[in-house]
Amino acid sequence: MESEREAGGKPMTALSAQVCKICAENVGKTYNGEPFIACHVCAFPVCRLCYEYERKEGDQSCPQCKTRYKRHKGSPAITGDSEEDDGSSAFNYADLEELGRPNYEKEVSHNHIPQLSSGQELSGEFSAASPERLSMLSPLGGGGKRIHNLPYSSDVNQFQNVRAVDAGLGNVAWKERVDGWKMKSEKSVAPTMSTGLTASERGTGDMDARSDVLIDDSLLNDEARQPLSRKVSIPSSRINPYRMVIVLRLVVLCIFLHYRITNPVRNAHALWLVSVICEIWFAISWILDQFPKWLPVNRETYLDRLSLRYDREGEPSQLAAVDIFVSTVDPLKEPPLVTANTVLSILAVDYPVDKVSCYVSDDGAAMLTFEALAETSEFARKWVPFTKKYSIEPRAPEWYFAQKIDYLKDKVETSFVKDRRAMKREYEEFKIRINRLVAKATKVPEEGWVMQDGTPWPGNNVRDHPGMIQVFSGQSGGLDTDGNELPRLVYVSREKRPGFQHHKKAGAMNALVRVSGVLTNGPFILNLDCDHYINNSKAIREAMCFMMDPNLGKHVCYVQFPQRFDGIDRNDRYANRNTVFFDINLRGLDGIQGPVYVGTGCVFNRTALYGNEPPLKPKHKKKSSKFSKKASSRHTDSTIPIYSLGDMEGVEGTGFSGTGFSGSGFDDEKTLLTSQKSLEMLQNRFGQSIVFVVSTEMENGGVPQSATPETLLKEAIHVISCGYEDKSEWGTEIGWIYGSVTEDILTGFKMHARGWRSIYCMPKRPAFKGSAPINLSDRLNQVLRWALGSVEILFSRHCPIWYGYGGRLKWLERFAYINTTIYPVCYLFLHAHILLTKQVIKDNKSYMVDISTVNHSLLNSSKIGKYIK
């Protein structure tokens, strides 16, 4: 009762039902059944573990009233405790079992990253002023929950007292800490016990050393389990004035339209009517453009946490494999030297070499591109070790050597100057070889190109040639000058025959998806244009902070980076930077369901490209599967027998016989398919390649260990044949979507309509940089292509006005896509208004009027009467 009076007279039932304001667990009770009260002044609810932590590591005071904590019974004494703090409240660590926390006697999966928050997922999406965001600053924080160290002694038998704590704590990080504590202490105590010395003779020096090591490891483990990224909302003081301006403009716009509609111009009714229609259309377009900007956000990534979790030094890297696509068509319009710099920046990226594969799509089947890529792979043997040795940026040699900076800054290695000069000479010689190839390609022989072995080049006829694949470097060879392995580099030219629809860039990208699925099958895909090089060598790691986040990543279809360009003049006369779009619009969409796909600089989730749906968010803590397939492949009938792929070898119609795979290899990879009926269903979706169908069922990517390179290459040639996509869902539900020259907008829209979300990542150093149009003609052709693509989507079945209402597309995201597709129509209305204005003035036999004075937003009855009379 004394505790109740000191706590402000709160009822015991109310106190016992409270939860800790720090870790969100129940406050619990003391040994005599009374509610635990940490602060006897304000009774701020804090559990015993958080109380002990605050006394040991914190400021030793109540978070609310800032009163210094008194020492409770059973608590270890600390510096500053008064004599009257004799520990009036006892506490036993065994009481933790009464707190209602889950038991961890069950085996815990090593591949599962636990949730550290109570009752909610840890996505790392915090507002600017949320307490969860502030708790991230604590090295012992776990998404708002702290992990506490227990006092211990040097005797191994003391660990029996920890088992009660281990059984009661609902935190996997705590359990792993205690297990590591036991193991390290047993290893360190055993040698000293063998000497026959007593505990007092051994002293406390070894225990202090073990304590320091334990604390360091605990800090690392807790830090590794923090979210890999964080969504930070724009502060209200900055975004609210912008919202108020939007609302104010909307009110003024409504008043203006009301006046224009209620005050017709009777002497020029047609002109007035067209003007009103144009103004209403412009108003709708403006509204659609403004409201998706209502919730802009910023994002932060934590590369150090990514390394602690998946790429620790001295251990095999657990980072996911990434397949990188580079597309090119005409080497005379897209210079091979530009493509070579893009490929070199990819091969030198800061990522494990065995996790990177670069696929170059040559849709023009040019021998110039093939030979330039061969020269590039040879130069990469010298360039890649140089970039990684000195950590230079960017890692595209043309742009690195063109930098007008002091390259000696922060370079302490004495050999850097010598190596840089030697590398620059090597690159100049490389450029000469590439330019020699370009000059040679301008004069095509009458009999066509011939390869070095005397055989004709298969791509002499651009519209009729077989599929070609060449692996230049990778696991089978291609070491650099230091003897280290290089990333895989693959040349791909898909088959083309007359009478087949090839779907331009979208068809080429889908061919790369299938080829990479057979050869490497990385779970993530980065696509780049041939003129977009990697400007930030850690760009892939930035994307992995979202894709490999255990809670956020399973709902993300792609991570889009902004486009940045080199060679833009000071005034940006052609508006190549698109500042409003890349720095404002896409950040606003990121606060809704994610940015649109802009065609390059995007890291995809391969599962999303295969037309699958994202997993549903768990309700009532129901465990959801990692992947949610579509109805055709998502559910498995328990009555249907399950076959291994080894058993499929004799099944008629599967096409599996003769592939050279053994059943045991697929069993090791746990790639199980259902019955022959289910296999045929998957083949109707993905095509007739059984090897590729198997790769789509591998959740973590990779290829079977029993697969031979010869078999995989043979199957890769099959999946790029021009008739492979017939009677399949490629281009309609799977991969890049056909039906528009702006296949990027359409592909991203289909993913968002299924319920996926995308992420907009803007690192401080731009991830990628490209080449912008340098003249007005190229810029106008580019804008015209975008406009035609938007109109194609507007009048197709995928129009966002009527498509995807049965899915999980958010309304503001839909408005953004509608605005993307209807903006070209605004120019039609404007053009119609101008033509009609000219006709009205021409029909009147009065004096000529300057058309520029007839502003549709200023028309009224008095001025029209003046012009017409």
LUMLO-561479 format. One record per residue (C-alpha): residue in one letter; x, y, z. Coordinates in steps of 0.001 Angstrom, whole numbers, plus 500000, padded with zeros to 6 digits. Example, Ala and Ser with C-alpha at 12.3 -4.5 7.8 and 13.67 -1.06 7.14 Angstrom:
! residues 2
a512300495500507800
s513670498940507140
END
This chain:
! residues 869
m500000500000500000
e502918502283500599
s504009501782497033
e500512502646495872
r500493505913497805
e503931506892496546
a502886506115492987
g500111508630493119
g497315506420494355
k496956504359491179
p495085501059491624
m497140497901491698
t495210496367488808
a495971499337486597
l499676499191487408
s499953495472486825
a498296495769483413
q500727498397482152
v503443497751479612
c506966499091479621
k507251502331477670
i510772501376476529
c510552497765475324
a506728497351475087
e506753494270477372
n504645493786480489
v505962495594483532
g505554492438485620
k505432491876489347
t507846491597492227
y508544488491494254
n505551489168496568
g503065489616493731
e502942493414493725
p503413495385490486
f506987496419489871
i507394500197490189
a510718501538488983
c510092505193489906
h508398505867493264
v507646509467492286
c505667509298489033
a505302505493488592
f506365505735484958
p505900502160483642
v509316500541483147
c510035496827483384
r512759495394485603
l515183494734482736
c514944498285481407
y515273499591484976
e518480497613485460
y519813498783482120
e519111502444482870
r520905502141486199
k523913500388484702
e524322501957481256
g521893504885481135
d521487508145483049
q520176506297486168
s516996508393486249
c513332508097485315
p512661508995481659
q509587511005482629
c510276512938485826
k514108512675485687
t514202511529489327
r517168509346490163
y516186505701490493
k516356504167493945
r518003500816494378
h515515497942494599
k516160494788496501
g518219492377494435
s519684495107492249
p523483495417492153
a524857498531493789
i526256501259491580
t528245504397492204
g526044507104493659
d523586504912495578
s522750506433498952
e522891504422502164
e519106504499502538
d518725502737499200
d518972499336500837
g517000497458498226
s513501497422499656
s512068495640496648
a513433492169495954
f513719490736492502
n514551487265491247
y515509486610487678
a513452483458487752
d510388485698487980
l510837486420484299
e508920483238483602
e505822484934484996
l505969487775482484
g504207485744479823
r507021485776477302
p507386482931474779
n509583479928475400
y512625479280473263
e513084475602473909
k512166475071470247
e514896475032467660
v515466478392466036
s516220478561462317
h519579480118461547
n518215481583458317
h515390483399460055
i516002486969461164
p513705487470464155
q511394490379464760
l512605492540467589
s509444494560468073
s506353493395469872
g503289492904467733
q504501494719464647
e506954494234461822
l510287495962461763
s510324497688458407
g512413500602459522
e509781503096458400
f509726505727461108
s508459509256461078
a510741512176461723
a509695512605465353
s508716509079466378
p510286507552469487
e511245504498467474
r513475506674465357
l515193508054468418
s515743504577469788
m517765503718466689
l520561505831468086
s521143503313470853
p523680500647469882
l521758498156471958
g518422499063470406
g516417496465468627
g513744498409466852
g512685500094470085
k513620497175472351
r516793497032474399
i518855493972475067
h520320493697478547
n523375491941479904
l522974489797482995
p525527489865485786
y527567486697485922
s530442485089487732
s533437483120486563
d531964479788487609
v530501477784484743
n527756476451487025
q526301479934487275
f524903479442483814
q522180477276485279
n520585480451486635
v520578481947483172
r518437479165481748
a515369480611483431
v516038483891481726
d516682482146478426
a513360480328478633
g511427483485479355
l512824486166477087
g510920486729473853
n513977487834471936
v516187485699469743
a519038488186470062
w519030487565473834
k519135483799473347
e522026484001470895
r523915486263473289
v523513483811476171
d524554480867473967
g527647482741472859
w528334483667476476
k528219480012477515
m530425478801474695
k533099481470475066
s533199481206478845
e533487477418478728
k536372477673476256
s538172480250478352
v537532478587481732
a538512475068480676
p542260475742480214
t542542477440483597
m540628474666485361
s543030472112483932
t545865473807485790
g544282472961489150
l543961476566490299
t540973477711492298
a538734480552491265
s540322482904493778
e543806481986492545
r542855482584488936
g541658486085489760
t539333488243487758
g541564489289484891
d540362486585482488
m536729487309483334
d537190490992482598
a538709490161479220
r535839487811478410
s533376490475479468
d534871492975477057
v534765490497474192
l531184489560475025
i530058493156475105
d531693493856471730
d530090490790470139
s526731491677471668
l526921495173470247
l527716493773466788
n524921491199466914
d522366493752468072
e523484496250465456
a523243493612462715
r519626492957463615
q518607496569463258
p516603497533460145
l518789497996457087
s516951501133456018
r514679503797457399
k511918505911455922
v512041509463457254
s509017511662456695
i509492515281455729
p509103517484458849
s505684519087459193
s507225522542459348
r508439522067455770
i505651520082454130
n502581521747455673
p503165525147454007
y503394523356450661
r500131521543451352
m498468524803452332
v499569526364449041
i498069523407447144
v494748523795448964
l494743527554448434
r495408527177444723
l492656524579444496
v490159526978446077
v491164529806443752
l490940527420440790
c487409526396441728
i486332530053442050
f487880530850438677
l486205527907436914
h482872528826438490
y483179532350437117
r484177531138433636
i481290528688433417
t478633531093434717
n479754533988432478
p479623532756428879
v480761534890425946
r477731535074423692
n479433536750420734
a482130534016420563
h480405530990422014
a482599528377420278
l485787530026421416
w484460530357424970
l483355526706425053
v486732525386423877
s488511527649426352
v486430526377429261
i486971522761428247
c490744523337428036
e490802525066431418
i488859522232433073
w491181519698431493
f494270521586432671
a492767521825436156
i492217518066436304
s495745517438435085
w497118519810437720
i495144518097440490
l496355514672439390
d499911515980439424
q499698517621442864
f498060515098445152
p500620512305444618
k503138514797446057
w501172514979449311
l503384512531451237
p507033512882450134
v509594510893452112
n513343510492452388
r515124507191452904
e518326506303454665
t520333503121454276
y522790501473456667
l525524499753454700
d527438498851457851
r524467496851459144
l524161495110455792
s527800494028456046
l527406492915459660
r524434490762458775
y525361489319455379
d529010490095454549
r531210489719457619
e534935489732457097
g536489486284457155
e533180484530456490
p531525483495453194
s529351486322451920
q525614485797452314
l524682488676450008
a522247487771447258
a523454487324443700
v522630490063441195
d522302489702437421
i523022492978435612
f521522493629432167
v522995496056429624
s521081496549426379
t522405497924423086
v521259497816419456
d523283499833416967
p526997500300417768
l527229503219415334
k524569505191417260
e525606503825420655
p529426503991420592
p531152500800421752
l533503502842423941
v530500504097425949
t529180500554426336
a532667499378427333
n532846501967430119
t529468500814431426
v530631497179431454
l533919498067433160
s532088499951435921
i529917496864436461
l532847494445436651
a534572496723439187
v531538497217441422
d531992496871445200
y530221493530445565
p531390489909445880
v532631488838442452
d530889485476442615
k527584487293443150
v527811489555440065
s526963488531436499
c526860491004433602
y524743490199430538
v525131492405427458
s522242492182424980
d523248492976421401
d519926493254419600
g521694494314416410
a523898491192416240
a526880493411415384
m530325491874415184
l531680495269416284
t529914494935419631
f531182491374420039
e534817492302419342
a534617495429421511
l533306493298424385
a536215490879423928
e538650493802424185
t536778495087427244
s537056491769429076
e540802491743428414
f541280495315429680
a539142494511432753
r541897492136433942
k544023495233434640
w541360497828435422
v539357495942438072
p542253495237440511
f543427498857440160
t540016500274441121
k539593497961444097
k543124498468445363
y542775502239445572
s538959502458445997
i538561505026443244
e535266506585442137
p533796506421439573
r534973503119438180
a534295503925434554
p537768504834433215
e536609507498430746
w534912509530433461
y537500508789436127
f540393510152434086
a538256513110432922
q537732514383436472
k539251517797437120
i540187517126440719
d543303516513442726
y543611512762442371
l546383512708444992
k543961513828447703
d543565511232450485
k545873508818448622
v548689507815450970
e550026504857448951
t553349505749447402
s552659503496444436
f549381505217443499
v550893507857441216
k552948505289439330
d550018502850438989
r547641505608437900
r549940506799435143
a550472503245433934
m546720502579433974
k546020505760432020
r548462504636429334
e546762501238429242
y543374502900428832
e544594505145426019
e545835502071424190
f542485500374424853
k540678503360423306
i542876503170420237
r541986499486419747
i538261500225420134
n538393503170417729
r540257500984415213
l537396498490415377
v534849501283414863
a536721502608411842
k536907499108410381
a533149498567410898
t532214501558408739
k533175499609405604
v531141496416405456
p532622493730403122
e530382492497400329
e530613488906401515
g529899489987405087
w531995489823408201
v534247486848408843
m535490485737412255
q539106484964413063
d538690481238412403
g537427481950408891
t533740481205409468
p531144483814408495
w529728485953411290
p526246484539412143
g524764488020412469
n525542489314408989
n521783489449408353
v520380491526411204
r516779490333410618
d517611486647410119
h520253485080412337
p520499482393415062
g520876483046418767
m524413483652420028
i525889483419423544
q529531483897424517
v530882483795428081
f533996485983428312
s534776485710432014
g533417484052435118
q533929481063437352
s535461478978434570
g538309481406433975
g539165485009433263
l541349485919436243
d542701489432436678
t546393490347436852
d546438489694440601
g545067486178440131
n541615486992441471
e538375485933439886
l536421488387437739
p532616488674437605
r530874486746434879
l530545488602431542
v528155487157428948
y527386488327425409
v523818487559424253
s522168488099420884
r518703486550420628
e517513484721417528
k515616486703414895
r513664485324411957
p511306486951409441
g507639486725410346
f508168486846414131
q507322489762416396
h510400490688418459
h508989493577420601
k512157495704420508
k513733496466423895
a511052494700425961
g511620491477424016
a515396491770424441
m515054492258428202
n512782489213428508
a515355487158426596
l517987488239429140
v515669487263431997
r515438483729430619
v519129483397429782
s520185484611433221
g517591482336434829
v519259479344433200
l522924480314433656
t523067482080437036
n519508482725438280
g520302485621440598
p517273486544442753
f517723490240441851
i518195491978438512
l519704495385437734
n518992496825434310
l521037499638432758
d521122501358429404
c524418501034427576
d525237504696428295
h524498504527432048
y527571503585434020
i527809502867437758
n528925506113439355
n528722504802442939
s530434501443443410
k528205500713446421
a524979501242444475
i524039497549444561
r524592497446448317
e522305500468448645
a519565498526446877
m520196495405448963
c519443497415452115
f515839497367450906
m515687494092449001
m517308491977451734
d515515493579454652
p513739490585456268
n510432492452456642
l510379495168453997
g512129493318451192
k509487490650450616
h506994493325449530
v509355495290447234
c509234494672443486
y512030497087442535
v514302499839443816
q514468502805441465
f517415505218441425
p517210508740439967
q518728509437436583
r521711511759436562
f523583512896433476
d527021514060432420
g527731516696429821
i524720518944430538
d525375522606429882
r525205525087432718
n521710526358431899
d520321522911431005
r518675524352427896
y516935521086426995
a515718520286430550
n517586516973430667
r517890516985434441
n514110516714434929
t514554518091438436
v510841518306439246
f510231514712438185
f513254513009439769
d513650515125442913
i510013515889443780
n507468513702441994
l509173510354442591
r509858511178446247
g506177511932446639
l505213508609445066
d507629506844447406
g505386507913450277
i502382506206448664
q503208502923446911
g506500503723445275
p507965505479442231
v507248504518438647
y509837502523436712
v511801504876434451
g513570502313432251
t517101502224433675
g518937502292436994
c516467499894438610
v517035496763440731
f514218494226440314
n513008491355442423
r513023488427439991
t509944486999441693
a507955490120440845
l509089489972437209
y507705486431437009
g504187487784437514
n503802486605441104
e501909488493443773
p503542489769446972
p502857487912450216
l499903489199452152
k500757491072455303
p500159488788458299
k496996489321460300
h496794488227463928
k500406487077463692
k499646484403461135
k502777483201459431
s502805483973455724
s504836482224453072
k507791483941451533
f506371483930448056
s502726484214447023
k502205482723443605
k499318483386441305
a496305481098441359
s497805478824438748
s500893478027440810
r500287479449444270
h498222476644445791
t499137472986445792
d496516470297446152
s497527467997448955
t496004465048447093
i498362465470444131
p501556463430444434
i504818465333444432
y507598464345442050
s511215465294442107
l512724466519438874
g514755463377438716
d511489461460438470
m510353463763435665
e512999462357433324
g510779459617432095
v507523461555431949
e506159461885428445
g505710465434427214
t507833467111429832
g510835467569427581
f513101466671430480
s514795463634428990
g518197464332427590
t518912467420429623
g521772465817431467
f520528466432435013
s520401463857437752
g517582463672440252
s519871463919443259
g521154467334442204
f517698468774442175
d516849467066445446
d519809468827447035
e518448472157445783
k514970471281447124
t513437472131443760
l510273470048443806
l507434470386441338
t503973468894441582
s502445466441439134
q502741466383435352
k499613468525435185
s501205471221437311
l504377471025435241
e502425471576432041
m500676474509433672
l504014476115434511
q505284475456430996
n502232477237429612
r503252480263431668
f507037480250431265
g507644478310428053
q508749474808427194
s512175474829428845
i512039472502431838
v515362473868433099
f514057477419433132
v510786476328434757
v512837474691437509
s514779477917438042
t511556479852438633
e510803477602441603
m514137478220443336
e513317480780445995
n516926481817446670
g518139481577443096
g521140479628441890
v521446476638439579
p521642472929440452
q525130471766441363
s524818468807439019
a524309471061435986
t527161471161433500
p528120474379431646
e527578472703428266
t524024471709429179
l523204475138430548
l524513476899427427
k522488474588425209
e519357475374427204
a520178479109427190
i520263479048423372
h516845477392423433
v515191480054425624
i516274482921423308
s514809481351420191
c512333483615418413
g509396481231418857
y509955480452422551
e507375482931423814
d504549481549421682
k501551480378423733
s503116481624426961
e502523484608429250
w505731486419428374
g504987490071427676
t501442489881428990
e501883488848432628
i505578487905432918
g508668490042432429
w508665493347430580
i505132493992429283
y504507494460425557
g502077496908423975
s503846500257424276
v507138501840423302
t507334503007426934
e507470499462428272
d508965500739431523
i505797502569432649
l503623499602431697
t505833497063433477
g505935499039436712
f502190499653436602
k501438495935436331
m503567495230439410
h501914497963441459
a498482496722440371
r499323493300441833
g500055494894445197
w503829495236445108
r505472498420446310
s508612500064445001
i511345502098446681
y513058505310445622
c516714505382446658
m518689508639446438
p522199508100447843
k524394511130448420
r526701510085445615
p524561509429442505
a524329505718441857
f524341505906438054
k525118508523435433
g524299508580431756
s524557510583428584
a521837513138427815
p520723514380424351
i523092517107423222
n520908518706420534
l517308519767420148
s516485517143417530
d517440514206419759
r515624515740422715
l512401516257420727
n512548512689419418
q512929511435422970
v509966513477424244
l507861512393421264
r508597508747422001
w507487509190425618
a504279510924424514
l503426508211421972
g504028505529424582
s501728507263427066
v498965507534424436
e499372503820423619
i498840502954427285
l495872505339427514
f493984503506424753
s495040499978425756
r493505497481428136
h496164498419430698
c494932502002430973
p495107502987434674
i491670504615434418
w489953501228434242
y492609498536434814
g493549496871438081
y490571497679440313
g490477494139441648
g494053494387442921
r495800496386445620
l496701499568443747
k496337502626445969
w494212505499444720
l496902508181444821
e499238505829442962
r496523505327440352
f496145509111439988
a499869509368439311
y499696506753436554
i496621508415435048
n498468511724434938
t501426509967433276
t499219508675430464
i496911511661429806
y499460514482429774
p499996514286425970
v496252514881425465
c496627518284427128
y498644519446424147
l495846518340421815
f493382520530423695
l495807523427423641
h496426523001419930
a492680522842419225
h492141526037421213
i494812527896419274
l493428526761415904
l489906527769416844
t491095531150418066
k492828531742414754
q489668530802412852
v487465533136414893
i489779536076414274
k490076535214410567
d486299535102410090
n485883538642411419
k486581541265408759
s487854543758411308
y491443544687412061
m493985541940412755
v494586541045416336
d497800539597417704
i497049535990418718
s499348536240421692
t496898538668423338
v494081536110423247
n494944534302426473
h492360531644427296
s492714532273431008
l491790535985430618
l488854535750428221
n485671537472429371
s482646539029427787
s483934542615427623
k487220541696425911
i485578539295423469
g483119542036422534
k486020544420421941
y487803541944419659
i484722540864417698
k483101544325417121
END
